[in-house]
């Protein structure tokens, strides 16, 4: 089963919290615009770095939530259906974790 077929047959794990994720991403967008304005207004470097740290933490929280949803839904569903699909989903999750750890 391809990733495309899986996407079409099953809802994404985050779908029940979609509005929560959208609200968080809108706040993050606002924070990013705020950082841009701080640079434009030539604010103090440390204050900008503090806001960038908060922005990074907010993005990481979204990423961890999405990863958790992926494990609880997509990987678990795949494991219940067929081992090849489960292995693919576990690899996807492992790759995503590796990307998050690197950043």
ABEGO torsion letter per residue (X at the ends): XBAAAAAAABBBAAAAAAAAAAAAAAAAAAAAAAAAAAAAAGBBAAAAAAAAAAAAAAAAAAAAAAAAAAAAAAAAAAAAABAAAAAAAAAAAAAAAAAAAAX
